Amino acid sequence: MQISRITIDTLSKKLALAAAAVIAVIFGAFAVIWGFANGAASQAEFVEAAEQAVSISPSDPQTNYAYAVLLDQSFGPGDAQKALAYYERAVSFAPGNYFYWLELGRAYERQGDAAKAESAVRHALTLAPNYSAVQWALGNLLIRQGRTAEAFGPIRDAVAGDPKFTETAASLAWQVSGNDIAAVKAMIGDSVRINAALASLLAKDKKYDAAVEFWNAIPPNERRALPKESANAFYDLLVAGHRYREAAKIAAELGEGERTQVAVGKIFNGGFESAVRPSGAPLFDWQLANGQNPQIVLSNGQKHSGSNSLLLVFNEADRAADIRRFSQAVAVEPGREYIFRYYYRTDLKTQFTFKWKIGNSTDGSPIAMSDPLPAKSEWAAGELRFTVPQNTDGIFIEFGRDTCSAGVCTAAGNIWFDDISLSEQ
């Protein structure tokens, strides 16, 4: 490779080259110092370190901002006022940065200067007019100043731009309005997300009738388009409040496949044509208790109709006090009379008696109990008539052991169930 050589043969050229080298060194050193100071400020854990970073690079907005934040957190004498001065410096070095203006506004508010706080936050909004965080900050600032009528304009804008503010906005409106539903709607609007948030808020406050009214105000197709977390949260609140009818309707509306068949006054998967989960089944589905005795599985060897039945296989065990139960919660109409029907086949050797129980989902109290199943039977029908108490719209239907009069109780053999149903009388 040929190496080219540059010959500098005049004094003027030599001086120019030297000057250029000096300038390069100066700018290089300045860049290193700037970068070091910026990084040090960003990582500083102590006020002294941030203060040193500012002294190295006094006109860097980030170093001034970092120093201000640490001063704010130190709570030392005079630190809050000093922090305000460095927020102001950060803004002066980066006047187009909305975030610095927003933080400056918060600092002014902490110092009790409402006018300057509002001015700074409004300036941040002019720099970032479509940023929900800035709109939200201005709305909350005005709320704290007691200017409710003005506050909910930017709050509505924030909610429209970012769904994460929806529930908090609804809660804020609920508090400010004194729990006035009409006033809440006037403040934050009547959108799908707002109505869903208000439904959850009211359910948390145990105002279930109003909560359901808000939920039902959302068109069905738009309810299905809501984020699953929102719908599931409302569903869980209804279940916790023992509002089984509304919960069952939501389960059917938002469910997929066979889950759309969940209905008030109906047993789900009573013919056992769908899988029965060993654990983790949703409400309004068959729930299997933990344990190994009996084994509970679908069977196509014996069935009353269709393709499957539910088979319980009992393994003889000494004092089988832990015999598994299985059950299902069902939404019902209060005060109504129902008939619970089931088909069974048994081939047992046991000292236990086995029965179906209908219980109140609100307080767990018994409503009705079936006759004991015979130990030996071909397919036969059983039924249990009962009236739902007025204090509940949910029942649980449970099968399990009842009593044992022998000193040592065992159970061995099989029970099959099929075509379990519930209907109004």
C-alpha positions as CSV (number, residue, x, y, z in Angstrom):
1,M,0.0,0.0,0.0
2,Q,1.4,3.4,-0.9
3,I,1.5,6.0,1.9
4,S,0.9,9.6,0.9
5,R,2.7,12.3,2.8
6,I,1.5,15.8,3.3
7,T,4.2,18.4,3.4
8,I,3.5,21.6,5.3
9,D,6.1,24.1,4.1
10,T,4.9,27.4,5.3
11,L,4.6,29.0,8.8
12,S,1.0,30.0,8.1
13,K,-0.1,26.5,7.3
14,K,1.6,25.2,10.4
15,L,-0.2,27.7,12.6
16,A,-3.5,26.9,11.0
17,L,-3.0,23.2,11.6
18,A,-2.1,23.7,15.2
19,A,-5.1,25.9,15.8
20,A,-7.4,23.2,14.3
21,A,-5.9,20.6,16.6
22,V,-6.4,22.8,19.7
23,I,-10.1,23.4,18.7
24,A,-10.7,19.7,18.2
25,V,-9.2,18.9,21.6
26,I,-11.4,21.6,23.3
27,F,-14.6,20.4,21.6
28,G,-13.7,16.8,22.4
29,A,-13.1,17.6,26.0
30,F,-16.3,19.6,26.2
31,A,-18.3,16.6,24.8
32,V,-16.8,14.2,27.3
33,I,-17.5,16.6,30.2
34,W,-21.1,17.1,28.9
35,G,-21.7,13.4,28.5
36,F,-20.1,12.5,31.9
37,A,-22.2,15.2,33.7
38,N,-25.4,14.1,32.1
39,G,-24.8,10.5,32.9
40,A,-23.7,11.3,36.5
41,A,-26.9,13.3,37.0
42,S,-29.1,10.6,35.7
43,Q,-27.6,8.0,38.0
44,A,-27.0,10.2,41.0
45,E,-28.3,8.7,44.2
46,F,-27.2,11.5,46.5
47,V,-27.7,15.2,46.4
48,E,-24.0,15.8,46.6
49,A,-23.3,13.8,43.5
50,A,-26.0,15.6,41.5
51,E,-24.6,19.0,42.7
52,Q,-21.2,18.0,41.5
53,A,-22.7,17.1,38.1
54,V,-24.3,20.5,37.8
55,S,-21.0,22.2,38.7
56,I,-19.3,20.2,35.8
57,S,-22.0,21.0,33.3
58,P,-24.1,23.9,34.6
59,S,-26.1,24.5,31.5
60,D,-27.2,20.9,30.9
61,P,-31.0,20.8,31.6
62,Q,-30.9,17.2,32.6
63,T,-28.3,17.8,35.3
64,N,-30.3,20.7,36.7
65,Y,-33.5,18.6,36.6
66,A,-31.9,15.6,38.4
67,Y,-30.5,17.9,41.1
68,A,-33.9,19.5,41.6
69,V,-35.6,16.0,42.0
70,L,-33.1,14.9,44.6
71,L,-33.4,18.2,46.5
72,D,-37.2,17.7,46.5
73,Q,-36.7,14.2,48.0
74,S,-34.2,15.2,50.6
75,F,-36.5,17.3,52.8
76,G,-33.6,19.3,54.2
77,P,-34.0,22.9,55.4
78,G,-34.4,25.1,52.3
79,D,-34.1,22.2,49.9
80,A,-37.6,22.6,48.5
81,Q,-37.1,26.2,47.5
82,K,-33.7,25.4,46.1
83,A,-35.2,22.6,44.1
84,L,-37.7,25.0,42.6
85,A,-34.8,27.2,41.4
86,Y,-33.2,24.3,39.6
87,Y,-36.5,23.2,38.0
88,E,-36.6,26.8,36.7
89,R,-33.0,26.4,35.4
90,A,-33.8,23.2,33.6
91,V,-36.7,24.9,31.9
92,S,-34.6,27.9,30.9
93,F,-32.0,25.6,29.2
94,A,-34.7,23.4,27.5
95,P,-37.8,25.7,27.0
96,G,-39.3,23.3,24.5
97,N,-39.4,20.3,26.8
98,Y,-43.0,19.9,28.1
99,F,-41.9,17.5,30.8
100,Y,-39.7,20.0,32.5
101,W,-42.5,22.6,32.5
102,L,-44.9,20.0,33.9
103,E,-42.5,19.2,36.8
104,L,-41.9,23.0,37.3
105,G,-45.7,23.4,37.7
106,R,-45.8,20.7,40.3
107,A,-43.0,22.3,42.1
108,Y,-44.8,25.7,42.1
109,E,-47.9,24.0,43.5
110,R,-45.9,22.4,46.3
111,Q,-44.6,25.8,47.2
112,G,-48.2,27.2,47.3
113,D,-48.0,29.3,44.2
114,A,-51.2,28.3,42.4
115,A,-51.0,30.9,39.7
116,K,-47.5,30.0,38.6
117,A,-48.3,26.3,38.9
118,E,-51.2,26.6,36.5
119,S,-49.3,28.8,34.1
120,A,-46.4,26.2,33.9
121,V,-48.8,23.3,33.4
122,R,-50.8,25.1,30.7
123,H,-47.5,25.9,29.0
124,A,-46.6,22.2,29.1
125,L,-50.0,21.6,27.4
126,T,-49.2,24.0,24.6
127,L,-46.0,22.1,24.0
128,A,-47.7,18.7,24.1
129,P,-51.4,19.4,23.4
130,N,-52.3,15.7,22.7
131,Y,-50.5,14.1,25.6
132,S,-52.9,12.5,28.1
133,A,-50.5,12.8,31.0
134,V,-50.4,16.6,30.6
135,Q,-54.1,16.9,30.2
136,W,-54.6,14.7,33.3
137,A,-52.1,16.9,35.3
138,L,-54.0,20.1,34.4
139,G,-57.3,18.6,35.3
140,N,-56.1,17.4,38.6
141,L,-54.5,20.7,39.4
142,L,-57.8,22.5,38.7
143,I,-59.6,20.0,40.9
144,R,-57.3,20.8,43.8
145,Q,-58.0,24.5,43.2
146,G,-61.7,23.8,43.5
147,R,-62.4,24.6,39.9
148,T,-64.4,21.5,39.1
149,A,-66.3,22.8,36.1
150,E,-63.0,23.6,34.3
151,A,-61.2,20.5,35.5
152,F,-63.2,17.9,33.7
153,G,-62.6,19.3,30.3
154,P,-58.9,18.2,30.2
155,I,-59.7,15.1,32.3
156,R,-62.2,14.0,29.6
157,D,-59.5,14.6,27.0
158,A,-57.0,12.5,29.0
159,V,-59.5,9.6,29.2
160,A,-60.2,9.8,25.5
161,G,-56.5,9.6,24.7
162,D,-55.5,6.9,27.2
163,P,-57.8,4.3,28.7
164,K,-55.7,3.9,31.8
165,F,-57.1,7.1,33.2
166,T,-60.7,5.9,32.8
167,E,-61.4,4.3,36.2
168,T,-59.5,6.9,38.2
169,A,-61.5,9.6,36.4
170,A,-64.7,7.9,37.1
171,S,-63.7,7.6,40.8
172,L,-62.7,11.2,41.0
173,A,-66.0,12.3,39.4
174,W,-67.9,10.0,41.8
175,Q,-66.2,11.7,44.8
176,V,-66.5,15.3,43.6
177,S,-70.2,14.8,42.6
178,G,-71.2,13.5,46.0
179,N,-72.2,10.1,44.4
180,D,-74.6,11.8,42.0
181,I,-74.8,9.6,38.9
182,A,-76.3,12.3,36.6
183,A,-73.6,14.7,37.7
184,V,-70.9,12.1,37.0
185,K,-72.1,11.6,33.5
186,A,-72.1,15.4,32.9
187,M,-68.6,15.6,34.2
188,I,-66.9,12.8,32.3
189,G,-69.3,11.8,29.6
190,D,-71.2,8.7,28.6
191,S,-68.8,6.6,26.7
192,V,-68.6,2.8,26.7
193,R,-65.3,2.8,28.8
194,I,-66.8,5.3,31.2
195,N,-69.9,3.3,31.8
196,A,-67.9,0.2,32.3
197,A,-65.7,2.0,34.8
198,L,-68.7,3.4,36.6
199,A,-70.3,0.0,36.8
200,S,-67.2,-1.5,38.5
201,L,-67.0,1.6,40.8
202,L,-70.6,1.3,41.9
203,A,-70.2,-2.5,42.4
204,K,-67.2,-1.9,44.6
205,D,-69.5,0.5,46.6
206,K,-72.1,-2.3,46.8
207,K,-74.6,-0.3,44.7
208,Y,-75.3,-3.2,42.6
209,D,-78.6,-2.1,41.0
210,A,-77.0,1.1,39.7
211,A,-73.9,-0.8,38.6
212,V,-75.9,-3.2,36.5
213,E,-77.9,-0.2,35.1
214,F,-74.6,1.3,33.8
215,W,-73.4,-2.0,32.5
216,N,-76.6,-2.7,30.6
217,A,-76.5,0.8,29.1
218,I,-73.5,-0.4,27.0
219,P,-74.7,-2.0,23.8
220,P,-74.1,-5.8,23.8
221,N,-71.7,-5.7,20.8
222,E,-69.6,-3.0,22.6
223,R,-69.6,-4.9,25.9
224,R,-68.1,-7.8,24.0
225,A,-65.4,-5.4,22.6
226,L,-64.3,-4.2,26.1
227,P,-61.0,-5.3,27.4
228,K,-61.4,-8.7,29.1
229,E,-59.9,-7.3,32.3
230,S,-62.7,-4.7,32.5
231,A,-65.5,-7.2,32.0
232,N,-63.9,-9.9,34.2
233,A,-63.4,-7.3,37.0
234,F,-67.1,-6.4,36.9
235,Y,-68.1,-10.1,36.8
236,D,-65.9,-10.9,39.9
237,L,-67.5,-8.0,41.8
238,L,-71.0,-9.3,41.0
239,V,-70.0,-12.8,42.2
240,A,-68.5,-11.4,45.4
241,G,-71.7,-9.6,46.0
242,H,-73.8,-12.7,45.4
243,R,-75.5,-11.2,42.4
244,Y,-75.6,-14.5,40.5
245,R,-78.3,-13.6,37.9
246,E,-76.3,-10.7,36.5
247,A,-73.1,-12.6,36.7
248,A,-74.6,-15.6,34.8
249,K,-75.7,-13.2,32.0
250,I,-72.2,-11.7,31.7
251,A,-70.7,-15.2,31.7
252,A,-72.9,-16.2,28.8
253,E,-72.5,-12.9,26.9
254,L,-68.7,-12.9,27.2
255,G,-68.1,-16.6,27.1
256,E,-67.0,-18.6,24.1
257,G,-68.3,-21.9,22.7
258,E,-70.3,-23.8,25.3
259,R,-69.9,-21.1,27.9
260,T,-72.6,-19.1,26.0
261,Q,-75.0,-21.7,27.3
262,V,-74.8,-20.5,30.9
263,A,-78.3,-19.3,31.8
264,V,-80.4,-18.3,34.8
265,G,-82.3,-21.3,36.2
266,K,-80.3,-23.9,34.1
267,I,-77.7,-26.5,34.9
268,F,-74.6,-26.2,32.8
269,N,-73.3,-29.4,31.1
270,G,-76.0,-31.5,32.8
271,G,-75.6,-34.2,30.2
272,F,-71.8,-34.3,30.6
273,E,-71.3,-34.1,26.9
274,S,-68.5,-31.6,27.5
275,A,-65.4,-32.1,29.6
276,V,-65.5,-31.8,33.4
277,R,-62.4,-30.0,34.6
278,P,-60.5,-31.6,37.5
279,S,-59.6,-28.1,38.9
280,G,-59.9,-24.5,38.0
281,A,-63.4,-24.6,36.6
282,P,-65.2,-21.3,36.3
283,L,-68.3,-20.5,38.4
284,F,-71.5,-22.0,36.9
285,D,-69.6,-25.2,35.9
286,W,-69.1,-28.5,37.7
287,Q,-66.6,-28.0,40.6
288,L,-64.7,-31.1,41.7
289,A,-63.3,-31.1,45.3
290,N,-59.7,-32.1,45.8
291,G,-58.9,-35.8,46.5
292,Q,-58.7,-39.2,45.0
293,N,-61.8,-41.0,46.4
294,P,-63.9,-41.2,44.4
295,Q,-62.3,-40.8,41.0
296,I,-64.6,-38.6,38.9
297,V,-64.4,-39.1,35.2
298,L,-66.6,-39.0,32.0
299,S,-67.7,-42.5,30.9
300,N,-69.2,-43.6,27.6
301,G,-69.7,-47.2,28.8
302,Q,-72.9,-46.4,30.7
303,K,-75.1,-43.4,29.9
304,H,-78.8,-42.6,30.1
305,S,-78.7,-40.6,26.9
306,G,-76.2,-38.9,24.6
307,S,-72.5,-40.0,24.5
308,N,-71.4,-39.7,28.2
309,S,-72.3,-39.9,31.8
310,L,-70.4,-38.9,34.9
311,L,-68.8,-41.9,36.7
312,L,-67.8,-41.9,40.3
313,V,-65.4,-44.7,41.2
314,F,-65.2,-45.4,44.9
315,N,-62.1,-47.2,46.3
316,E,-62.8,-48.9,49.6
317,A,-61.1,-46.9,52.3
318,D,-61.1,-47.0,56.1
319,R,-63.3,-44.2,57.5
320,A,-63.5,-42.4,54.2
321,A,-64.3,-39.1,55.8
322,D,-62.6,-37.2,52.9
323,I,-64.9,-38.6,50.2
324,R,-64.9,-36.0,47.4
325,R,-67.9,-34.0,46.6
326,F,-68.9,-32.3,43.4
327,S,-71.1,-29.3,42.9
328,Q,-72.3,-26.5,40.7
329,A,-73.5,-22.9,41.4
330,V,-76.6,-21.9,39.5
331,A,-78.3,-18.5,39.2
332,V,-82.0,-18.6,40.0
333,E,-84.9,-16.3,40.6
334,P,-85.6,-15.5,44.3
335,G,-88.9,-16.9,45.6
336,R,-89.4,-19.2,42.6
337,E,-90.2,-23.0,42.9
338,Y,-87.8,-25.3,41.0
339,I,-87.5,-29.0,40.3
340,F,-84.1,-30.6,40.3
341,R,-84.0,-33.8,38.2
342,Y,-81.2,-36.3,37.8
343,Y,-80.7,-39.8,36.4
344,Y,-78.5,-42.3,38.2
345,R,-77.2,-45.9,38.2
346,T,-75.5,-47.4,41.2
347,D,-73.4,-50.4,42.0
348,L,-72.1,-49.8,45.6
349,K,-71.1,-51.6,48.7
350,T,-71.0,-48.9,51.5
351,Q,-72.1,-48.0,55.0
352,F,-72.5,-44.4,53.9
353,T,-75.6,-42.8,52.5
354,F,-75.2,-40.5,49.5
355,K,-77.5,-37.5,48.8
356,W,-78.0,-34.4,46.7
357,K,-78.1,-31.1,48.6
358,I,-79.5,-27.7,47.5
359,G,-77.9,-24.8,49.4
360,N,-78.2,-21.1,49.6
361,S,-75.1,-19.5,47.9
362,T,-75.5,-16.3,50.0
363,D,-75.0,-17.8,53.4
364,G,-74.4,-21.6,52.8
365,S,-77.6,-22.6,54.6
366,P,-79.4,-25.8,53.3
367,I,-82.6,-25.4,51.3
368,A,-83.4,-29.1,50.5
369,M,-82.0,-32.6,50.6
370,S,-82.7,-35.6,48.4
371,D,-83.6,-39.1,49.5
372,P,-80.5,-41.3,49.8
373,L,-79.4,-43.1,46.6
374,P,-80.0,-46.9,46.7
375,A,-76.8,-49.0,46.7
376,K,-77.9,-51.0,43.7
377,S,-80.0,-49.6,40.9
378,E,-80.3,-49.7,37.1
379,W,-80.9,-46.3,35.5
380,A,-83.5,-44.5,37.5
381,A,-84.8,-40.9,37.9
382,G,-84.7,-38.8,41.0
383,E,-86.1,-35.3,41.7
384,L,-86.0,-32.7,44.4
385,R,-88.5,-29.8,44.6
386,F,-87.6,-26.7,46.4
387,T,-88.3,-23.0,46.8
388,V,-85.6,-20.4,46.5
389,P,-85.4,-18.1,49.5
390,Q,-86.1,-14.4,48.9
391,N,-82.7,-13.4,50.1
392,T,-80.7,-15.0,47.3
393,D,-80.6,-15.4,43.5
394,G,-77.9,-18.2,43.6
395,I,-77.9,-21.8,44.8
396,F,-75.4,-24.6,44.9
397,I,-76.2,-28.1,44.0
398,E,-73.9,-30.6,45.6
399,F,-73.6,-34.4,45.7
400,G,-71.7,-36.1,48.5
401,R,-71.9,-38.5,51.5
402,D,-74.4,-37.9,54.2
403,T,-74.1,-40.1,57.3
404,C,-72.6,-43.4,58.5
405,S,-73.8,-45.3,61.5
406,A,-71.1,-48.0,61.5
407,G,-67.9,-47.8,63.5
408,V,-65.8,-48.1,60.4
409,C,-67.2,-46.7,57.2
410,T,-66.1,-47.6,53.7
411,A,-67.4,-47.1,50.1
412,A,-66.6,-49.2,47.1
413,G,-68.2,-49.4,43.7
414,N,-69.6,-47.0,41.1
415,I,-72.2,-44.3,40.7
416,W,-73.2,-42.9,37.3
417,F,-75.1,-39.6,36.7
418,D,-76.6,-38.3,33.6
419,D,-79.2,-35.8,32.3
420,I,-79.1,-33.5,35.3
421,S,-81.5,-30.6,34.9
422,L,-83.3,-27.7,36.7
423,S,-86.6,-26.2,35.7
424,E,-89.2,-24.0,37.2
425,Q,-92.4,-25.5,38.5
